[in-house]
């Protein structure tokens, strides 16, 4: 048990160090030496746990997904209206992208898929499925117009969020990310909310993503 605990500590250290290296250099430029140095482990210890940089990157993405979905599950469990839940999920991930090194690295890696030996699509599929289900419920609750296709809405929101955070990272190192996500929803709501509900819902972005 002690050996297993130590092995898990080392593995966690490698993932945390890899997140730092990938966030700083990107997947293509980060080397095994960079990762082992950031993790404060030897290359031998690193290769004991992972066979390749590709495997380490996937472990970082998996850990990021676990962190983000754990926070998302807590929001879903609150039983809030579906439209509000979608905004809160975006706000939660935006906050993590500002403050959590593993989330920063994991999201960066999922946008750098061309360098991977294996495809990285599961995180996107999970978010798309979640938002499509929420869109269906939001239509049932009357907060999204019945003319909106739930799958189409999900396939718009997730790529839009991805683009917003990428541009925010490029221009301001994500200093303005919450503002830009708020603006994304301010622009989006008039196109998806029924006219008779818009007056009640138009302030949601400013309430959930203040500043």
N, CA, C and O of each residue as an XYZ file, in Angstrom:
844
protein
N       0.819     -1.211      0.000
C       0.000      0.000      0.000
C       0.849      1.256      0.000
O       0.531      2.239     -0.669
N       1.956      1.208      0.776
C       2.840      2.370      0.841
C       3.469      2.622     -0.522
O       3.567      3.766     -0.965
N       3.900      1.536     -1.194
C       4.503      1.680     -2.513
C       3.486      2.235     -3.510
O       3.821      3.075     -4.345
N       2.255      1.764     -3.416
C       1.223      2.252     -4.317
C       0.952      3.731     -4.094
O       0.751      4.489     -5.043
N       0.950      4.133     -2.824
C       0.732      5.545     -2.503
C       1.857      6.398     -3.046
O       1.619      7.470     -3.603
N       3.091      5.923     -2.885
C       4.243      6.667     -3.402
C       4.204      6.741     -4.925
O       4.520      7.774     -5.515
N       3.814      5.636     -5.550
C       3.728      5.628     -7.015
C       2.680      6.629     -7.496
O       2.886      7.316     -8.496
N       1.554      6.709     -6.782
C       0.505      7.651     -7.174
C       0.976      9.083     -6.976
O       0.664      9.959     -7.782
N       1.723      9.323     -5.910
C       2.271     10.670     -5.669
C       3.205     11.072     -6.806
O       3.158     12.202     -7.292
N       4.058     10.128     -7.223
C       4.986     10.407     -8.324
C       4.224     10.643     -9.621
O       4.543     11.562    -10.376
N       3.225      9.820     -9.876
C       2.433      9.974    -11.097
C       1.728     11.333    -11.103
O       1.707     12.022    -12.123
N       1.155     11.709     -9.966
C       0.488     13.008     -9.862
C       1.478     14.153    -10.085
O       1.145     15.160    -10.710
N       2.698     13.988     -9.566
C       3.726     15.017     -9.735
C       4.111     15.159    -11.204
O       4.340     16.268    -11.688
N       4.180     14.036    -11.909
C       4.515     14.076    -13.332
C       3.411     14.791    -14.114
O       3.698     15.613    -14.984
N       2.168     14.483    -13.810
C       1.050     15.130    -14.505
C       1.045     16.628    -14.231
O       0.835     17.433    -15.138
N       1.280     16.997    -12.965
C       1.316     18.423    -12.622
C       2.484     19.124    -13.304
O       2.333     20.233    -13.815
N       3.647     18.480    -13.313
C       4.805     19.068    -13.983
C       4.616     19.155    -15.480
O       4.998     20.142    -16.108
N       4.024     18.114    -16.050
C       3.755     18.125    -17.491
C       2.804     19.253    -17.846
O       2.952     19.891    -18.888
N       1.822     19.502    -16.979
C       0.883     20.593    -17.234
C       1.620     21.921    -17.319
O       1.334     22.739    -18.193
N       2.560     22.134    -16.419
C       3.354     23.365    -16.448
C       4.146     23.465    -17.746
O       4.175     24.515    -18.388
N       4.788     22.364    -18.124
C       5.628     22.371    -19.323
C       4.789     22.551    -20.593
O       5.156     23.326    -21.476
N       3.672     21.841    -20.682
C       2.824     21.959    -21.866
C       2.189     23.343    -21.978
O       2.059     23.885    -23.075
N       1.799     23.907    -20.848
C       1.217     25.240    -20.880
C       2.265     26.273    -21.290
O       1.950     27.238    -21.986
N       3.486     26.074    -20.867
C       4.546     27.041    -21.162
C       5.059     26.918    -22.588
O       5.270     27.926    -23.263
N       5.262     25.686    -23.052
C       5.928     25.475    -24.341
C       5.010     24.939    -25.449
O       5.370     24.996    -26.625
N       3.833     24.420    -25.086
C       3.019     23.726    -26.068
C       3.478     22.287    -26.212
O       4.586     21.938    -25.803
N       2.635     21.461    -26.788
C       2.978     20.043    -26.904
C       4.228     19.825    -27.756
O       5.115     19.059    -27.379
N       4.295     20.497    -28.899
C       5.393     20.255    -29.828
C       6.752     20.631    -29.272
O       7.731     19.932    -29.532
N       6.842     21.714    -28.517
C       8.124     22.217    -28.035
C       8.512     21.665    -26.669
O       9.694     21.672    -26.326
N       7.560     21.192    -25.886
C       7.882     20.642    -24.566
C       8.613     19.316    -24.735
O       8.171     18.447    -25.486
N       9.731     19.167    -24.035
C      10.522     17.940    -24.124
C      10.337     17.102    -22.858
O       9.831     17.584    -21.844
N      10.751     15.854    -22.940
C      10.722     14.994    -21.759
C      11.580     15.602    -20.655
O      11.231     15.515    -19.478
N      12.705     16.218    -21.030
C      13.565     16.876    -20.038
C      12.819     18.021    -19.359
O      12.936     18.203    -18.147
N      12.051     18.796    -20.132
C      11.255     19.887    -19.557
C      10.242     19.341    -18.552
O      10.059     19.897    -17.469
N       9.594     18.252    -18.929
C       8.561     17.673    -18.075
C       9.171     17.112    -16.794
O       8.659     17.361    -15.703
N      10.264     16.356    -16.921
C      10.887     15.774    -15.728
C      11.414     16.866    -14.803
O      11.346     16.730    -13.581
N      11.941     17.955    -15.380
C      12.437     19.058    -14.554
C      11.288     19.755    -13.828
O      11.400     20.066    -12.643
N      10.186     20.000    -14.536
C       9.036     20.663    -13.909
C       8.405     19.792    -12.839
O       7.854     20.300    -11.862
N       8.486     18.455    -13.022
C       7.909     17.525    -12.055
C       8.867     17.168    -10.932
O       8.474     16.538     -9.950
N      10.126     17.570    -11.076
C      11.178     17.231    -10.091
C      11.323     15.711     -9.933
O      11.457     15.198     -8.822
N      11.292     15.009    -11.068
C      11.521     13.564    -11.053
C      12.563     13.241    -12.118
O      12.800     14.039    -13.025
N      13.172     12.086    -12.006
C      14.147     11.668    -13.004
C      13.423     11.171    -14.254
O      12.239     10.838    -14.218
N      14.165     11.131    -15.353
C      13.573     10.582    -16.572
C      13.204      9.117    -16.379
O      12.217      8.631    -16.931
N      14.024      8.415    -15.576
C      13.723      7.005    -15.304
C      12.384      6.840    -14.606
O      11.594      5.962    -14.950
N      12.139      7.701    -13.615
C      10.861      7.645    -12.899
C       9.712      7.998    -13.833
O       8.633      7.411    -13.760
N       9.959      8.961    -14.706
C       8.918      9.369    -15.651
C       8.566      8.211    -16.590
O       7.390      7.922    -16.813
N       9.594      7.552    -17.136
C       9.331      6.469    -18.073
C       8.792      5.215    -17.389
O       8.241      4.337    -18.053
N       8.947      5.122    -16.064
C       8.343      4.019    -15.326
C       6.821      4.132    -15.372
O       6.118      3.122    -15.409
N       6.320      5.361    -15.368
C       4.878      5.594    -15.327
C       4.272      5.827    -16.713
O       3.106      5.508    -16.945
N       5.061      6.381    -17.625
C       4.535      6.731    -18.951
C       5.531      6.315    -20.022
O       6.741      6.474    -19.862
N       5.000      5.780    -21.121
C       5.881      5.295    -22.180
C       6.320      6.394    -23.132
O       7.338      6.245    -23.807
N       5.577      7.498    -23.207
C       5.886      8.518    -24.202
C       5.304      9.865    -23.798
O       4.479      9.950    -22.888
N       5.738     10.905    -24.478
C       5.173     12.236    -24.253
C       3.699     12.247    -24.609
O       2.905     12.907    -23.938
N       3.322     11.526    -25.655
C       1.925     11.445    -26.059
C       1.070     10.884    -24.924
O      -0.020     11.389    -24.658
N       1.559      9.854    -24.264
C       0.812      9.248    -23.158
C       0.687     10.217    -21.987
O      -0.355     10.276    -21.334
N       1.742     10.969    -21.725
C       1.687     11.975    -20.657
C       0.659     13.042    -20.989
O      -0.121     13.448    -20.128
N       0.656     13.492    -22.228
C      -0.292     14.524    -22.637
C      -1.728     14.046    -22.467
O      -2.583     14.803    -22.007
N      -1.998     12.809    -22.831
C      -3.344     12.280    -22.668
C      -3.713     12.176    -21.185
O      -4.874     12.366    -20.820
N      -2.733     11.878    -20.337
C      -2.999     11.827    -18.901
C      -3.343     13.214    -18.361
O      -4.200     13.345    -17.487
N      -2.678     14.246    -18.878
C      -2.992     15.622    -18.471
C      -4.408     15.990    -18.917
O      -5.172     16.580    -18.153
N      -4.751     15.640    -20.154
C      -6.091     15.932    -20.671
C      -7.151     15.212    -19.844
O      -8.184     15.794    -19.514
N      -6.896     13.944    -19.509
C      -7.849     13.183    -18.703
C      -8.027     13.820    -17.333
O      -9.153     13.941    -16.850
N      -6.922     14.233    -16.695
C      -7.016     14.867    -15.377
C      -7.766     16.195    -15.474
O      -8.585     16.515    -14.613
N      -7.484     16.960    -16.519
C      -8.198     18.230    -16.720
C      -9.696     17.978    -16.886
O     -10.526     18.695    -16.328
N     -10.019     16.963    -17.651
C     -11.422     16.649    -17.898
C     -12.112     16.237    -16.599
O     -13.262     16.602    -16.357
N     -11.404     15.478    -15.770
C     -11.957     15.065    -14.477
C     -12.221     16.281    -13.590
O     -13.264     16.369    -12.942
N     -11.274     17.214    -13.566
C     -11.422     18.424    -12.753
C     -12.610     19.249    -13.237
O     -13.456     19.667    -12.446
N     -12.662     19.475    -14.541
C     -13.715     20.319    -15.098
C     -15.086     19.676    -14.972
O     -16.066     20.352    -14.657
N     -15.159     18.369    -15.217
C     -16.450     17.702    -15.140
C     -16.908     17.515    -13.705
O     -18.110     17.463    -13.445
N     -15.977     17.414    -12.771
C     -16.361     17.351    -11.361
C     -17.037     18.655    -10.948
O     -18.077     18.650    -10.288
N     -16.428     19.773    -11.348
C     -17.041     21.076    -11.061
C     -18.368     21.208    -11.792
O     -19.334     21.743    -11.248
N     -18.413     20.717    -13.026
C     -19.645     20.780    -13.796
C     -20.753     19.942    -13.175
O     -21.914     20.350    -13.164
N     -20.391     18.760    -12.652
C     -21.381     17.889    -12.026
C     -22.010     18.569    -10.811
O     -23.208     18.430    -10.563
N     -21.196     19.302    -10.062
C     -21.719     20.020     -8.895
C     -22.740     21.068     -9.316
O     -23.737     21.287     -8.629
N     -22.484     21.714    -10.453
C     -23.445     22.705    -10.972
C     -24.720     22.013    -11.443
O     -25.823     22.481    -11.160
N     -24.574     20.907    -12.157
C     -25.741     20.180    -12.662
C     -26.625     19.672    -11.528
O     -27.850     19.636    -11.648
N     -25.988     19.280    -10.424
C     -26.735     18.737     -9.289
C     -27.582     19.792     -8.580
O     -28.451     19.450     -7.778
N     -27.337     21.062     -8.867
C     -28.102     22.112     -8.204
C     -29.535     22.223     -8.718
O     -30.373     22.866     -8.085
N     -29.815     21.607     -9.849
C     -31.166     21.605    -10.375
C     -31.644     22.965    -10.850
O     -32.837     23.262    -10.789
N     -30.730     23.785    -11.318
C     -31.078     25.115    -11.818
C     -31.724     25.010    -13.196
O     -31.601     23.973    -13.847
N     -32.407     26.052    -13.657
C     -32.911     26.037    -15.034
C     -31.782     25.742    -16.013
O     -30.638     26.137    -15.788
N     -32.100     25.056    -17.085
C     -31.074     24.566    -18.004
C     -30.265     25.682    -18.649
O     -29.048     25.561    -18.785
N     -30.923     26.766    -19.047
C     -30.188     27.860    -19.673
C     -29.201     28.471    -18.688
O     -28.049     28.726    -19.038
N     -29.642     28.703    -17.475
C     -28.737     29.227    -16.447
C     -27.590     28.254    -16.198
O     -26.452     28.675    -15.989
N     -27.884     26.962    -16.219
C     -26.841     25.952    -16.017
C     -25.782     26.034    -17.103
O     -24.592     25.912    -16.810
N     -26.186     26.237    -18.346
C     -25.213     26.371    -19.433
C     -24.282     27.551    -19.198
O     -23.072     27.442    -19.399
N     -24.839     28.669    -18.775
C     -24.006     29.837    -18.491
C     -23.057     29.557    -17.341
O     -21.890     29.946    -17.389
N     -23.547     28.885    -16.309
C     -22.700     28.607    -15.142
C     -21.597     27.607    -15.472
O     -20.502     27.698    -14.918
N     -21.865     26.668    -16.352
C     -20.816     25.742    -16.792
C     -19.716     26.496    -17.537
O     -18.532     26.236    -17.324
N     -20.099     27.416    -18.399
C     -19.115     28.230    -19.118
C     -18.312     29.089    -18.143
O     -17.095     29.219    -18.277
N     -19.002     29.675    -17.160
C     -18.323     30.512    -16.173
C     -17.343     29.693    -15.343
O     -16.246     30.157    -15.034
N     -17.741     28.470    -14.981
C     -16.876     27.605    -14.187
C     -15.607     27.243    -14.943
O     -14.507     27.332    -14.397
N     -15.759     26.832    -16.201
C     -14.580     26.463    -16.988
C     -13.696     27.671    -17.245
O     -12.471     27.554    -17.232
N     -14.302     28.833    -17.478
C     -13.509     30.048    -17.671
C     -12.686     30.358    -16.421
O     -11.514     30.722    -16.516
N     -13.310     30.212    -15.249
C     -12.581     30.446    -14.011
C     -11.422     29.486    -13.836
O     -10.346     29.883    -13.388
N     -11.633     28.226    -14.184
C     -10.559     27.238    -14.097
C      -9.435     27.555    -15.073
O      -8.261     27.357    -14.758
N      -9.789     28.043    -16.247
C      -8.771     28.401    -17.235
C      -7.904     29.564    -16.773
O      -6.779     29.736    -17.242
N      -8.426     30.346    -15.868
C      -7.650     31.465    -15.326
C      -6.756     31.011    -14.178
O      -5.648     31.523    -14.015
N      -7.230     30.050    -13.376
C      -6.546     29.758    -12.109
C      -5.924     28.376    -11.974
O      -5.042     28.195    -11.134
N      -6.346     27.395    -12.765
C      -5.888     26.015    -12.556
C      -4.882     25.607    -13.634
O      -5.243     25.538    -14.809
N      -3.623     25.334    -13.259
C      -2.591     24.993    -14.248
C      -2.915     23.753    -15.070
O      -2.623     23.711    -16.265
N      -3.515     22.745    -14.447
C      -3.822     21.518    -15.188
C      -4.931     21.774    -16.198
O      -4.883     21.258    -17.314
N      -5.927     22.564    -15.819
C      -6.999     22.889    -16.757
C      -6.450     23.722    -17.908
O      -6.789     23.480    -19.066
N      -5.608     24.696    -17.599
C      -4.987     25.501    -18.654
C      -4.268     24.608    -19.664
O      -4.446     24.749    -20.874
N      -3.452     23.685    -19.143
C      -2.664     22.823    -20.025
C      -3.557     21.856    -20.790
O      -3.364     21.642    -21.987
N      -4.534     21.271    -20.100
C      -5.409     20.304    -20.752
C      -6.187     20.907    -21.905
O      -6.310     20.300    -22.969
N      -6.710     22.099    -21.689
C      -7.455     22.770    -22.749
C      -6.531     23.151    -23.903
O      -6.903     23.038    -25.071
N      -5.322     23.604    -23.565
C      -4.374     23.929    -24.636
C      -4.057     22.686    -25.459
O      -3.970     22.752    -26.685
N      -3.887     21.556    -24.783
C      -3.558     20.324    -25.495
C      -4.704     19.870    -26.395
O      -4.459     19.376    -27.495
N      -5.944     20.028    -25.952
C      -7.068     19.583    -26.786
C      -7.232     20.438    -28.029
O      -7.886     20.022    -28.986
N      -6.645     21.628    -28.025
C      -6.690     22.463    -29.233
C      -5.450     22.271    -30.099
O      -5.284     22.950    -31.112
N      -4.580     21.345    -29.699
C      -3.330     21.091    -30.412
C      -3.298     19.654    -30.918
O      -2.249     19.010    -30.919
N      -4.469     19.151    -31.353
C      -4.617     17.728    -31.646
C      -3.771     17.253    -32.820
O      -3.496     16.059    -32.929
N      -3.361     18.142    -33.684
C      -2.637     17.711    -34.879
C      -1.298     17.072    -34.535
O      -0.734     16.339    -35.347
N      -0.784     17.345    -33.335
C       0.515     16.803    -32.946
C       0.422     15.435    -32.270
O       1.451     14.804    -32.028
N      -0.779     14.968    -31.961
C      -0.919     13.732    -31.197
C      -0.928     12.499    -32.075
O      -1.394     12.528    -33.214
N      -0.402     11.407    -31.522
C      -0.458     10.124    -32.205
C      -1.878      9.563    -32.168
O      -2.317      8.911    -33.115
N      -2.592      9.818    -31.071
C      -3.980      9.366    -30.916
C      -4.901     10.585    -30.882
O      -4.525     11.629    -30.350
N      -6.093     10.460    -31.440
C      -7.012     11.613    -31.468
C      -7.510     11.986    -30.078
O      -7.579     11.143    -29.184
N      -7.856     13.255    -29.909
C      -8.395     13.748    -28.643
C      -9.771     14.331    -28.936
O      -9.895     15.501    -29.299
N     -10.783     13.522    -28.779
C     -12.133     13.982    -29.102
C     -13.129     13.784    -27.967
O     -14.164     14.449    -27.942
N     -12.842     12.882    -27.023
C     -13.810     12.561    -25.970
C     -14.231     13.763    -25.139
O     -15.422     13.907    -24.861
N     -13.293     14.650    -24.719
C     -13.751     15.818    -23.949
C     -14.755     16.668    -24.712
O     -15.752     17.113    -24.144
N     -14.500     16.896    -25.991
C     -15.440     17.675    -26.794
C     -16.785     16.967    -26.893
O     -17.834     17.601    -26.780
N     -16.755     15.651    -27.105
C     -18.001     14.895    -27.225
C     -18.816     14.976    -25.936
O     -20.039     15.103    -25.982
N     -18.142     14.903    -24.786
C     -18.845     14.984    -23.507
C     -19.515     16.341    -23.327
O     -20.678     16.419    -22.930
N     -18.770     17.421    -23.623
C     -19.341     18.764    -23.484
C     -20.493     18.969    -24.467
O     -21.517     19.552    -24.113
N     -20.326     18.494    -25.695
C     -21.388     18.637    -26.694
C     -22.651     17.901    -26.255
O     -23.759     18.423    -26.383
N     -22.477     16.686    -25.739
C     -23.617     15.909    -25.283
C     -24.316     16.592    -24.112
O     -25.544     16.656    -24.063
N     -23.524     17.102    -23.169
C     -24.097     17.789    -22.006
C     -24.899     19.008    -22.423
O     -26.015     19.218    -21.948
N     -24.327     19.811    -23.313
C     -25.018     21.037    -23.726
C     -26.230     20.734    -24.605
O     -27.217     21.470    -24.566
N     -26.171     19.675    -25.387
C     -27.342     19.310    -26.181
C     -28.492     18.895    -25.261
O     -29.637     19.289    -25.479
N     -28.187     18.102    -24.237
C     -29.219     17.696    -23.283
C     -29.793     18.906    -22.546
O     -31.001     18.990    -22.327
N     -28.923     19.841    -22.166
C     -29.393     21.047    -21.493
C     -30.259     21.894    -22.427
O     -31.244     22.492    -21.994
N     -29.888     21.942    -23.702
C     -30.684     22.710    -24.666
C     -32.078     22.124    -24.810
O     -33.060     22.860    -24.899
N     -32.166     20.795    -24.834
C     -33.471     20.140    -24.902
C     -34.320     20.558    -23.701
O     -35.495     20.896    -23.848
N     -33.715     20.532    -22.518
C     -34.455     20.888    -21.303
C     -34.804     22.371    -21.284
O     -35.883     22.751    -20.830
N     -33.889     23.215    -21.780
C     -34.166     24.654    -21.813
C     -35.357     24.966    -22.721
O     -36.137     25.875    -22.436
N     -35.493     24.215    -23.805
C     -36.655     24.380    -24.691
C     -37.927     23.962    -23.954
O     -38.952     24.640    -24.027
N     -37.846     22.835    -23.243
C     -39.009     22.361    -22.484
C     -39.406     23.365    -21.400
O     -40.589     23.517    -21.096
N     -38.419     24.048    -20.821
C     -38.676     25.015    -19.752
C     -39.123     26.374    -20.288
O     -39.530     27.249    -19.524
N     -39.043     26.543    -21.610
C     -39.497     27.779    -22.227
C     -38.468     28.884    -22.278
O     -38.797     30.018    -22.627
N     -37.211     28.573    -21.934
C     -36.163     29.598    -21.947
C     -35.398     29.647    -23.262
O     -34.676     30.610    -23.519
N     -35.544     28.635    -24.088
C     -34.962     28.617    -25.432
C     -36.084     28.343    -26.416
O     -36.944     27.499    -26.165
N     -36.079     29.043    -27.519
C     -37.160     28.936    -28.503
C     -37.253     27.515    -29.065
O     -36.226     26.881    -29.304
N     -38.458     27.016    -29.275
C     -38.632     25.659    -29.811
C     -38.134     25.502    -31.243
O     -37.982     24.381    -31.729
N     -37.882     26.605    -31.911
C     -37.349     26.540    -33.284
C     -35.848     26.247    -33.302
O     -35.286     25.967    -34.361
N     -35.197     26.310    -32.142
C     -33.754     26.066    -32.062
C     -33.492     24.567    -32.029
O     -34.114     23.839    -31.256
N     -32.583     24.116    -32.857
C     -32.167     22.714    -32.843
C     -31.152     22.508    -31.715
O     -30.106     23.157    -31.730
N     -31.419     21.627    -30.733
C     -30.524     21.464    -29.581
C     -29.100     21.068    -29.961
O     -28.136     21.601    -29.412
N     -28.971     20.127    -30.904
C     -27.637     19.713    -31.323
C     -26.880     20.834    -32.000
O     -25.682     21.010    -31.780
N     -27.588     21.595    -32.828
C     -26.953     22.722    -33.504
C     -26.498     23.773    -32.503
O     -25.421     24.352    -32.648
N     -27.321     24.020    -31.484
C     -26.944     25.000    -30.466
C     -25.704     24.549    -29.709
O     -24.793     25.342    -29.476
N     -25.669     23.278    -29.326
C     -24.492     22.751    -28.631
C     -23.242     22.867    -29.491
O     -22.168     23.221    -29.004
N     -23.398     22.560    -30.792
C     -22.248     22.625    -31.698
C     -21.855     24.060    -32.033
O     -20.814     24.284    -32.651
N     -22.658     25.018    -31.640
C     -22.256     26.422    -31.760
C     -21.586     26.908    -30.469
O     -20.536     27.549    -30.523
N     -22.178     26.612    -29.324
C     -21.674     27.147    -28.050
C     -20.283     26.630    -27.734
O     -19.405     27.413    -27.370
N     -20.063     25.330    -27.866
C     -18.759     24.766    -27.478
C     -17.625     25.302    -28.363
O     -16.605     25.730    -27.822
N     -17.754     25.298    -29.691
C     -16.702     25.913    -30.507
C     -16.565     27.416    -30.261
O     -15.457     27.950    -30.303
N     -17.688     28.104    -30.005
C     -17.609     29.545    -29.740
C     -16.810     29.808    -28.471
O     -15.957     30.694    -28.442
N     -17.086     29.040    -27.424
C     -16.330     29.183    -26.179
C     -14.855     28.897    -26.423
O     -13.986     29.619    -25.934
N     -14.576     27.835    -27.185
C     -13.178     27.483    -27.484
C     -12.474     28.633    -28.191
O     -11.343     28.975    -27.848
N     -13.132     29.225    -29.169
C     -12.536     30.346    -29.886
C     -12.338     31.565    -29.006
O     -11.310     32.236    -29.083
N     -13.327     31.849    -28.168
C     -13.230     33.004    -27.269
C     -12.038     32.852    -26.327
O     -11.278     33.800    -26.128
N     -11.873     31.660    -25.746
C     -10.775     31.501    -24.792
C      -9.413     31.502    -25.488
O      -8.423     31.954    -24.913
N      -9.360     30.998    -26.725
C      -8.094     31.014    -27.463
C      -7.667     32.444    -27.801
O      -6.498     32.801    -27.653
N      -8.615     33.250    -28.251
C      -8.288     34.642    -28.580
C      -7.941     35.414    -27.310
O      -7.024     36.236    -27.310
N      -8.669     35.150    -26.231
C      -8.368     35.806    -24.961
C      -6.963     35.443    -24.481
O      -6.224     36.295    -23.988
N      -6.606     34.167    -24.633
C      -5.249     33.739    -24.250
C      -4.198     34.462    -25.081
O      -3.179     34.905    -24.552
N      -4.444     34.580    -26.373
C      -3.476     35.206    -27.275
C      -3.302     36.691    -26.993
O      -2.183     37.204    -26.992
N      -4.422     37.382    -26.752
C      -4.363     38.840    -26.621
C      -4.063     39.328    -25.213
O      -3.371     40.331    -25.039
N      -4.580     38.624    -24.200
C      -4.458     39.158    -22.831
C      -4.015     38.122    -21.808
O      -4.083     38.379    -20.606
N      -3.564     36.957    -22.261
C      -3.220     35.860    -21.349
C      -4.421     35.512    -20.466
O      -4.270     35.174    -19.292
N      -5.613     35.602    -21.056
C      -6.911     35.300    -20.448
C      -7.325     36.285    -19.349
O      -8.237     35.986    -18.578
N      -6.692     37.422    -19.263
C      -7.104     38.427    -18.271
C      -8.535     38.910    -18.512
O      -9.233     39.283    -17.569
N      -8.969     38.905    -19.767
C     -10.317     39.393    -20.072
C     -11.291     38.256    -20.384
O     -12.347     38.495    -20.969
N     -10.946     37.010    -19.996
C     -11.744     35.860    -20.420
C     -13.174     35.923    -19.895
O     -14.110     35.676    -20.655
N     -13.368     36.244    -18.633
C     -14.721     36.292    -18.091
C     -15.557     37.338    -18.827
O     -16.734     37.119    -19.114
N     -14.937     38.469    -19.125
C     -15.642     39.514    -19.869
C     -16.046     39.005    -21.253
O     -17.176     39.220    -21.689
N     -15.135     38.341    -21.933
C     -15.419     37.888    -23.302
C     -16.469     36.775    -23.327
O     -17.279     36.714    -24.252
N     -16.464     35.899    -22.326
C     -17.497     34.861    -22.259
C     -18.846     35.505    -21.950
O     -19.873     35.093    -22.490
N     -18.842     36.508    -21.086
C     -20.088     37.243    -20.815
C     -20.623     37.873    -22.099
O     -21.817     37.786    -22.385
N     -19.752     38.498    -22.863
C     -20.169     39.126    -24.117
C     -20.676     38.091    -25.124
O     -21.613     38.358    -25.877
N     -20.062     36.926    -25.132
C     -20.524     35.857    -26.019
C     -21.993     35.530    -25.753
O     -22.784     35.390    -26.685
N     -22.345     35.412    -24.481
C     -23.722     35.092    -24.121
C     -24.660     36.282    -24.331
O     -25.822     36.094    -24.694
N     -24.175     37.490    -24.110
C     -25.001     38.677    -24.370
C     -25.402     38.731    -25.842
O     -26.537     39.077    -26.172
N     -24.469     38.389    -26.714
C     -24.751     38.373    -28.159
C     -25.667     37.201    -28.520
O     -26.535     37.335    -29.382
N     -25.475     36.051    -27.861
C     -26.199     34.840    -28.222
C     -27.663     34.846    -27.771
O     -28.540     34.405    -28.515
N     -27.931     35.338    -26.573
C     -29.273     35.196    -25.996
C     -30.409     35.725    -26.871
O     -31.426     35.042    -26.998
N     -30.289     36.907    -27.481
C     -31.419     37.395    -28.288
C     -31.805     36.459    -29.431
O     -32.947     36.471    -29.891
N     -30.848     35.644    -29.888
C     -31.131     34.747    -31.005
C     -31.750     33.424    -30.598
O     -32.263     32.700    -31.451
N     -31.713     33.087    -29.296
C     -32.219     31.769    -28.883
C     -33.349     31.842    -27.862
O     -34.076     30.866    -27.679
N     -33.506     32.979    -27.197
C     -34.532     33.105    -26.152
C     -35.836     33.617    -26.764
O     -35.813     34.555    -27.561
N     -36.969     33.018    -26.405
C     -38.256     33.542    -26.898
C     -38.433     35.007    -26.503
O     -37.971     35.434    -25.445
N     -39.105     35.768    -27.362
C     -39.250     37.213    -27.133
C     -39.902     37.524    -25.795
O     -39.539     38.500    -25.138
N     -40.863     36.699    -25.386
C     -41.568     36.986    -24.144
C     -40.773     36.607    -22.901
O     -41.206     36.898    -21.786
N     -39.622     35.966    -23.068
C     -38.756     35.599    -21.935
C     -37.491     36.434    -21.878
O     -36.772     36.416    -20.879
N     -37.219     37.168    -22.954
C     -35.929     37.857    -23.044
C     -35.747     38.904    -21.947
O     -34.652     39.016    -21.396
N     -36.765     39.658    -21.618
C     -36.633     40.695    -20.592
C     -36.207     40.105    -19.253
O     -35.462     40.738    -18.505
N     -36.677     38.889    -18.945
C     -36.337     38.246    -17.677
C     -34.952     37.598    -17.697
O     -34.328     37.434    -16.648
N     -34.475     37.231    -18.882
C     -33.235     36.450    -18.971
C     -32.030     37.239    -19.466
O     -30.905     36.748    -19.374
N     -32.230     38.431    -19.982
C     -31.128     39.148    -20.602
C     -30.032     39.543    -19.627
O     -28.902     39.804    -20.042
N     -30.347     39.593    -18.329
C     -29.329     39.978    -17.340
C     -28.534     38.787    -16.816
O     -27.600     38.968    -16.035
N     -28.892     37.564    -17.235
C     -28.179     36.377    -16.752
C     -26.657     36.450    -16.956
O     -25.913     36.154    -16.021
N     -26.170     36.834    -18.150
C     -24.714     36.886    -18.325
C     -24.015     37.808    -17.319
O     -22.950     37.470    -16.802
N     -24.607     38.953    -17.046
C     -23.987     39.896    -16.103
C     -24.093     39.416    -14.671
O     -23.241     39.738    -13.843
N     -25.144     38.637    -14.365
C     -25.292     38.102    -13.023
C     -24.277     36.977    -12.764
O     -23.686     36.898    -11.687
N     -24.091     36.123    -13.754
C     -23.244     34.931    -13.588
C     -21.781     35.233    -13.893
O     -20.886     34.626    -13.303
N     -21.534     36.157    -14.800
C     -20.165     36.531    -15.196
C     -19.994     38.041    -14.976
O     -19.858     38.797    -15.937
N     -20.001     38.475    -13.714
C     -19.952     39.921    -13.445
C     -18.585     40.510    -13.767
O     -17.605     39.791    -13.962
N     -18.550     41.817    -13.815
C     -17.274     42.487    -14.029
C     -17.318     43.448    -15.190
O     -16.314     44.092    -15.497
